[in-house]
Amino acid sequence: MNDHDTDVSLEPAELPNLTADPPPPGRRRNLDLILDIPVPVTVELGQARLKVEDLLGLYAGAVIPLDRRAGDPVDVLVNGKLIARGEVVVIDDTFGIRISSITAPAQRIRSLEDTR
């Protein structure tokens, strides 16, 4: 008998059902696994749309007008998604943001769906 003449018997394996039951309603999801993951937080003061010609003409001291007025709320974005609005404050010699409103959870979910 050579190596190619071995008898092999194949039988289907029985696997357990791996479906998980959903958590009970109202039960808080376990966030402990992700609470220490850093995420990028960006504060957007305003936006501008410039022609390439204007971009190439920028110099130190040039001023780019933004689409918001002084005193308007700034946008707080996490991973590029709007989560809050706030006002700029000075903390010692650095800037900070005082949160004035939080985006509703339904609106945050909609913004995630819009990127798909």
C-alpha positions as CSV (number, residue, x, y, z in Angstrom):
1,M,0.0,0.0,0.0
2,N,1.4,3.4,-0.9
3,D,0.7,6.8,0.6
4,H,-2.1,7.6,-1.9
5,D,-4.1,4.4,-1.1
6,T,-5.4,5.3,2.4
7,D,-9.0,5.0,3.2
8,V,-10.5,8.2,4.5
9,S,-14.0,8.4,5.9
10,L,-15.7,11.8,6.1
11,E,-18.7,12.6,8.3
12,P,-20.4,15.9,8.8
13,A,-19.6,17.5,12.1
14,E,-22.3,18.7,14.4
15,L,-21.7,22.2,15.6
16,P,-23.6,23.9,18.4
17,N,-25.9,26.8,17.6
18,L,-23.8,30.0,18.2
19,T,-26.6,32.6,18.2
20,A,-26.5,34.9,21.2
21,D,-29.6,36.2,23.0
22,P,-30.0,40.0,22.8
23,P,-29.4,41.8,26.0
24,P,-32.6,42.5,28.0
25,P,-34.3,45.9,27.2
26,G,-33.1,48.8,29.3
27,R,-29.9,47.0,30.4
28,R,-26.8,49.1,30.1
29,R,-24.4,47.9,27.5
30,N,-21.0,46.9,28.8
31,L,-18.7,49.8,27.7
32,D,-15.7,48.8,29.9
33,L,-13.9,47.3,27.0
34,I,-13.7,50.6,25.0
35,L,-13.7,53.3,27.7
36,D,-9.9,53.8,27.5
37,I,-9.7,54.0,23.7
38,P,-8.6,57.5,22.6
39,V,-10.7,59.2,19.8
40,P,-9.8,62.3,17.9
41,V,-11.8,65.4,19.0
42,T,-11.7,68.4,16.7
43,V,-13.2,71.8,17.3
44,E,-14.2,73.7,14.2
45,L,-14.3,77.4,14.3
46,G,-15.6,77.9,10.8
47,Q,-15.1,77.0,7.2
48,A,-14.0,78.8,4.0
49,R,-14.0,77.8,0.4
50,L,-11.0,79.2,-1.6
51,K,-10.0,78.9,-5.2
52,V,-6.7,77.2,-5.9
53,E,-5.4,80.6,-7.1
54,D,-6.2,82.2,-3.7
55,L,-4.6,79.3,-1.8
56,L,-1.4,79.7,-3.8
57,G,-1.4,83.4,-3.0
58,L,-1.5,82.9,0.8
59,Y,1.3,84.5,2.8
60,A,2.1,85.0,6.5
61,G,-0.3,87.5,7.8
62,A,-3.0,86.8,5.2
63,V,-6.6,86.6,6.6
64,I,-9.0,83.9,5.5
65,P,-12.6,85.0,6.3
66,L,-14.7,82.2,7.7
67,D,-18.4,81.4,7.4
68,R,-19.2,82.3,11.1
69,R,-19.3,85.5,13.1
70,A,-17.4,86.2,16.2
71,G,-19.3,84.8,19.2
72,D,-21.1,82.1,17.1
73,P,-20.9,78.6,18.6
74,V,-18.1,76.3,17.4
75,D,-18.7,72.7,16.4
76,V,-17.2,69.8,18.5
77,L,-16.5,66.8,16.3
78,V,-15.5,63.3,17.3
79,N,-14.1,61.2,14.5
80,G,-15.4,63.9,12.1
81,K,-19.0,63.6,13.4
82,L,-20.7,66.5,15.1
83,I,-21.5,65.7,18.7
84,A,-21.8,69.1,20.4
85,R,-21.6,72.8,20.1
86,G,-19.9,75.2,22.4
87,E,-18.1,78.5,23.0
88,V,-14.4,79.2,23.1
89,V,-13.0,80.0,26.5
90,V,-9.5,80.8,27.8
91,I,-8.1,78.5,30.5
92,D,-4.9,80.0,31.8
93,D,-2.9,80.4,28.6
94,T,-4.7,77.8,26.4
95,F,-8.1,77.6,24.7
96,G,-11.0,75.4,25.8
97,I,-14.6,74.8,24.9
98,R,-17.6,75.2,27.1
99,I,-20.2,72.8,25.8
100,S,-23.5,74.6,25.2
101,S,-25.5,71.8,23.5
102,I,-25.1,68.1,22.8
103,T,-26.3,66.6,19.5
104,A,-29.3,64.3,20.0
105,P,-28.5,60.6,19.8
106,A,-30.9,60.1,16.9
107,Q,-29.2,62.8,14.9
108,R,-25.7,61.3,15.6
109,I,-27.0,57.9,14.4
110,R,-28.4,59.6,11.2
111,S,-25.0,61.2,10.5
112,L,-23.3,57.8,10.8
113,E,-25.8,56.3,8.3
114,D,-25.2,59.2,5.9
115,T,-21.6,58.2,5.5
116,R,-22.3,54.6,4.3
